[in-house]
Every structure is written in structure tokens, then in C-alpha cells.
Amino acid sequence: MNATRRDVMKLIGAGALGSAMLPRVAAAQGAGAAVPAAAAGASNAERDLTIVNFDMLEEEARGLLTPGRFAFMGPAGDGWTYRENRRAFGDYPIMPRRLQGISDAAIDVRTQLLGQGLPFPMITAPMGAHGMIHAGGEVVTSRGTGAAGTLYVSSGASNATMEDIAKATSGPKWFQIYMNRDMEINRWLVQRARAAGYTAIVLTADALGPGQSDEFIRLGRPFPPNLRPGNHDPARGGRGNFFELKRDLSFGDIGFLREASGLPVVVKGVVHPQDIRQCHAAGASAIWVSNHGGRQMDGVPGAISTLRDAVDAVAGRVPVVFDSGIRRGIDVFKALALGANAVALGRPVLWGLAAGGAGGVKNVYAHLTGELRTALLLSGVAKVTDLRREHLARI
């Protein structure tokens, strides 16, 4: 067994790979005919999708996955948090206003995030190993995100290099780092990201423990180790061992990343108000409220349940990004009404990537934007920046 295979299998055995790697998909080709996963491996799809809803898109992706590869995306533990991410949105029904004199033309979903103008308040969350889903990997996801006009957050666990990902998108981009035990590798990574045109560093704080579903374990952990973390691949100018992950993250790491990169640092995966206040005191330029889509630790609250207290802890001093469980335009509406400045999409982007490549990713954003615009119109709200807690029935 070579060193790379040992590293992957050791990490899988420890359960620490978490959401850094996601399953391989055999995708629809051309007009949409499926290619058997065993024969084709990754998708080569590149087409526009007609999306009815993301549940149906998920089922399309499920049909293109082998059971083990689909199970690798599954929830941690009993999946309670995964389900709660969706259920908890129901705790915040919308209180629409009527006769507000608002037309379709008045609806404005534009927003700003760390000084960057966005056409709508949705961005692509950092997710690793897109090469398991599409032959073009993160380059294709980045291209689709850029074609949609929004921000792409590149995972430190990408199969493509950060430079190739950066070149593929016409939109803004941030780099997410899984910190290494070797601090000089961390310094090198973030300086490399700045040179490639990334404008912020995202420190993920909640991906330190087990992230495997029971079903994935039952199936024998069928994770193919042939795809390498692109930023560390020596054949592409990389160095360091991605799997030497730093477990003892601290608030001091925020300052280190700011100093090393010269860029704003966004802290992802913090939900406790005291942690959020300490992140701000340590120099965080934005807070990202998330429970990693229920893939890391089961038994924690649905992410939307923690958003209001997180926003109160931030007290308007820095932007707030939210993810975990977004499936509908009304979900975006509710998160923004609770105080988030933007939401990030995870699984829906990958489902779109599997079924349609860059076109599918772009279509995911077009679909969700359309639903958000309808929610605003029917609620009597003209602009996403006007959303407040008063637009929810119970807070």
C-alpha cells in the first residue's frame, strides 16, 4: 500500500475526513441518458436542467450514484441533526404583508458580502473532491458558480488546484483552509491563495471529528483513494500532507491566518454566542453559522435554530453567512429575515453538478433565485436587504 493510500485509509478509519470528500457520480450525458457508475465513474454531463425542486434533483443524483458513494454524503449518527436542519425552518413561518404596492419589477435580490456585490444572496459552500462527482471536478463547479454570477468558496480538500479553480470562475472567490499541523504549510497555502486572486480565507472550525454515515460504514467504507488533494499534489507543485490535520484549533489561529494572508478571515461552523464573540475579538471579519449539513456531529440543533442568537452576538459588527438545510427560496427568505447576510449552498450544488455540470450548477442558482423572488413578492417585501424579523410570524 503506497503512502497516499495509507493516508486516506487511516483518515477514513478515524472518521475525520468528514465532508472533505464526497461520492463519485455517474451522470447524465447529452440528452440525459444515464451511464452506469461502474463503467463510467464520474460524470461528463454538461447541459441545462429544468429543476422543479431540489428533492427531485436529489433523487436524480441518487439514481446516478452507487449506494456506497451516495451513502458517503449521508448524515452523522442517527441523522437527527440532518433532519432537524430541514424541520426547524418550520419554526419560523413567514408573516406576509399585503397591499404593499410592490410589482415584479420592484423586486431586488442584490446584496453585498465583505464589500463584494452579489446578484443574489446565495454562494457556493466549500466542498471537497468534486472529481468524484464530475470529471472536470471543481473547475466545472467553479465555472458554473461564476456563470451564475456569485461567489465560489474553494475547499482545501479540492481535487483541482486552487489556481485552476480560480481561473475557471468569472466571479469572486474565497479559499477555505483545513489547517495543517505544520503552520508553515498553512502560511504557504493562504499566501498562495492570495496570489491566485482569492479575497478571503475561510477557517472551518467544525470538521474535526467523525463524519461517516452508518450506511457508508455498513457498506465497507467504499471510498476510492485515487483522487488526491490537488493543492498538496507534488506533481502539481504541491507540498505537505493534507491529512496531517490540526485538531487543536484555537482563536489564535484567526490572527495567524490574517497575518499570514493579509486577507479577511471568515470563521465557519461556530454557533455558540460566546465563541462568536471571541471570534470577533480575535479578528474574524465574518461569521459563518453552520453545522456542516449534519455531517459531522449528530445531536446538535438545526442550524436555523442557532442563527438568531448568533446574529445577536455579532450585533451588526461583521457579516453573517448561513448554511445547512437550504432547499427552498423561502428558506433563504427566513435566514435573511433572521439576520444572515447570505446563505451558502452545499448538496444542491453537487446534485446540479452531477446532472448538468456547469450548466446544472448555474441552473440551481437560477431556480432558487426564482423562488426567492416569488417569496418576496408574495410577502410584500421589495428588497432582500429590507428583510427583518418582523417578516416572520414567530421569532
N, C-alpha and C positions, 0 to 999 in steps of 0.2 A: 504493500500500500504506500503510495507516494505521500509527500508531506502535505500537499494540498488536500488530498482525500482524507488524511488523518485529521487535519484541522476541521474540515466540515463535519465529519462524523463525530468528533469529540464535542463540537458545539451543539450538534443536534442532540446528542446523548445528554448533554447538560440542560437542554431545553432553552438555551439562551439566544437562539437565532431569532426567535420572536417573529416580528413582521418584516425582518430584513430580507427574507426570501419568500417568494410566492410561487404558486404552482404553474407548471407548463400547460399551455393550452394548444389544442389543435383547433384552428379557427376556420371560419367560413371563407371560402375563396371565391373571388369573382362575383358571380351572381348569388353566392351564399351556400354552395354545396359544402357539406362538412367533409373533412379529411380525417381518417382515423388517427387518433393520437399516437398509437403505437408506430404508425408508419410515418407520420409527418412531423411529430414533435411539436414545434412551435408554429404559431400562425404566420401566414404571409398575407393575411387579409388587408385590403385597402379599398374601402367602399363607404359610401354614406349609408347611414342607418335611419330607419323610421322607428323612433322609440315611442312606445305607448306609455310604459312606466319602467322603473328600474327593477321591479320584481321580475318582470318578463325578460328583461335584459340579463338578469342574473341566471334565469333558467336557461337562456340561450348559451351563456358561458358554461353552465354546468354540463350541458349536453356536449360540449367540446372538450371537457376535461376527463381524464381518467379519475376514478374515485379517490385514489390516493392524493393526486395533485389538487383536486378540489378540497379535500379534507384538510390539506395543509393551510388553507385560508380560514379554517374553522375557528370557533371561539375557544378560549381557555376554559378549563374546568367544566362545570355543568352548563356553561353558556348563559348563565343568568344575566350577567352584565351585558353581553351581546344583545339579548332580547330586551333588556331594560333600556338600552340606548334608543330603541325604537318606541317602546311603550311609553317612556317618560315624556315624550313630546305631547302625549295626550293630556298631561297635567297642565298644559298651557294653551287652552283654547283661545282662538282669536276672537276679539271683540270688534267687529266691523263697524265703521261709521257709514251712514247713508246720506244721500243728497248733498254730497260734498263738492259737486260741480267739477269733477275730475274726469277727463277724457283719456282715451288710449294715448293720444299724443303727449299728454302731460306726464306720463309715467317715465321716471328716470331711475335707472338702476346703477348708475355710475357711482364709484366711490374712490377713496384714497386709502392706501396702506403703506405706511412708512414713506410717505411722500411720493409714492408711485400711483398714478392714475390707473384705475382698472375699469373696464366696460361694464362689469357686474361684480358683485361681492363674493365670488367663488374662485378658489385657486386649487391647484393640484397638490395634494399632500405628498410628502416623501414616502416612497415605497421602493423596496429593492428588488433586484433580479427580474426585471421586465423581460429579459431574454428568455425566461421560461414561458412567457405568455406570447410573445411576438418575436419573430426572427430579427426584427430591427431593434428590439429592446427599447431602452429608454430614449433613444434617438427618435423613435416613432412617437412615443408618448409626448415627448417634449415638443416635437413638431406639431402635433395635434393641439396641444395646450396653447402654443404660440399662435396657431391659426385661429383659435378661439379668441385670442387677444388677451389672455390672462397670464397669471404668474405661475411658473413651474418651480417646485421645490425639489431639487435633486437629492436623492438619497445617497448617503455614504456607502450604502451596500449595492450600488448600481453595478450592472454588468458592463455598461459602457463607461468610458472615462468622462469625467466632468467636463473636459474640453469639448468632446464630441457632442455631449448633451447640450452644452451652451451654444454651440454653433447651429444646432438644429432648430432652436426656437427664435422667433422674431419678437417674443415678449420678454418681460422681466424674469429674473431668476434668482432664487436663493439656494444656498448649499447647506444641507443637513449633515451633521457630523455625529457618528458614533465614536466617542472619544477612545483613543488608544491608551494603553498603559505607558507607552513611550510618548512623553509630552512633545518631543521634537518632531515626531511623526504628525502629531496634531497641529503643530505650528506650520509644518510644511504643507499639510492639506489645506488649511484655511488661507495661507498665502497663495497657494496655487489657485484656489477658488477665486480670490480677488483678482488675480491676473487673468482669469478666464471670463471675468465680467459679472460674477455673482455679486449681489449688492447687500446681502445679509447672510449671517451664519445662524443656523437653527441647531440648538443643542437639545437633543431628545433625552428627557430625564426619566422616562417611564418604560424603557425597553431593556430592563436588566435581568429579568427572571424568565421563568418558563413561558413559552408561547405556543405550545403544540396542542392541538385538539386531541381528545381521546380517540376519535376516529382515525386520525393520522397515525397515532401510536399503534392502534389495533391493526392497521394495515402494514405495520412494519417500518414505519418512518421512511417511505419510499422517496427520499429526496436525492435526485441525481446530482453528484458533485462536479459535473463537468463545466459548469458556468462559474467563472471566478469574479470576485470583486474587482471591477475594472480599474479603480483608482490605485490599487496596490499591485497590479499585474506587472511583473518586471519586464515582460515582453512589450509593454506599452509605457515604459518609463516609470512604473510604479515602484514603491518600496514599502517596507513594513508589512506586518501581518495583521490584516483586518480583524482576525479572530482574537487578537490579544486585547479584548475589550476592557476598558477601565470601569470597574464596578463601583468604586468609592467616589462617585461624583459628589461635588460639593458646590456651594455658592461661589467659592473662589474660582471655579472653572469658568464662570461667566466673565470675570475680569481677565483671565488668561486669554480667552478667545477674542475678546475685544482688543486687547493689546497686540496679540499675535496677528490678527487680520486687519485691524484698522476699520472694521465694519460693525454695524449694529448687530447685537446678538438677540435672537428670539429664543425663549425657553419654552419648549414643548412638553406637554404631559404633566403640568403642575395644576392641581385642583384645590389644595388646601389654602385658605386665605393667608395663613401665616407664611407658608412657603412662597406665595405670590408676593407678599410684601417684602420678603427677604430677597427674592429675585430682583425686584425693582431697586432695592437698596444696593444690591451688588452690581447694578449697571445694565440690567436687561432693558432692551429697547421695545420689546413687545412680549406679551404673554400668550401662550397657545394652550387653551383648555382642551384636554383630550384624555380619554382612557385607552388609547391605541385601538379603538374599534372593538374593545372587548377581547383582544387577542393576547393580552399579557397577564392580567390578574383578574380572576373572576371574583365576584362578591363586592366590587366597588360600585358606587352609584352610577346610573346612567349619566353620561356626560352633561346632557342638558340640565340635569338636576343640580349640577355644581356651578353652572355658568353665572347665575345671578350673584352669588356670593363672591365669585372670582372677580366679576366686574366691579362690585362694590369695593373689593380690596385694591383693585387697580386705581379706582377713584379718578378715572379720566386722564391719568398721567401718561399712559402709553396705550397703544392699540391692543385689542384682544382678538385673537383668531380662535375659531372653534371648529372641532371636528368630532366625529363618532356618531354614526346613525343617520346622517343626512341622506334622505331618499326622495324628498318632495320639495317643491317650491315653498310650500307652507312651513316646512322645517327651517328653511333659510329665513323666512319671514320671522319665525318665532325666535331663532337665535339672535337675529339682528335687533328685534324688539327687546330682548333681554340685555342687550348691550354689546354684543360682539360687533366688530368692525368688518369681519369677513369670515366665511366658512371655508373649510378645505374638504375636498372630495377624495376618498380612497378607493374602495372597492368599485363603485360605479365607473370610475375612470378605467380601471383594469378590465371590467366587463366590456366597455366600449372598445378598448384596445384589442381584446380578443376577437370581437365580432367584426370590427371595421378598421383596425389600425388607426392611423392619424385621423382619418375621416370620422371614425367611430368616437374617438376622444372629443373631437370638435362637436359632434352631434350630441354628446352627453351634456355639454355646456349649453348648447342651444335649447335643448329640451328643458333643462332646469331653469334657464332664464325665462323661457316662455311661461312656465308655471309660476315663477316668482312675479312676473309682470301681471298675470291674471289675479294672483292673490292680493297684490297691491291695489289693483283697480277695484276689485270687489270689496276691499276693506276701506276704500275711501282715502288711501294714502298715495300721494303723488311720487314721493322720492324715498328710496331706501334709507337715506340719511335722516329722514323725518321719523323713522320708526322709534317708538318709545314703549315702555312697559304699559302705558295706558291703552295700547293696542291689543293687549291680552286681557282675557276675562278674569283670570285668577293668577296672581303673582305672589 
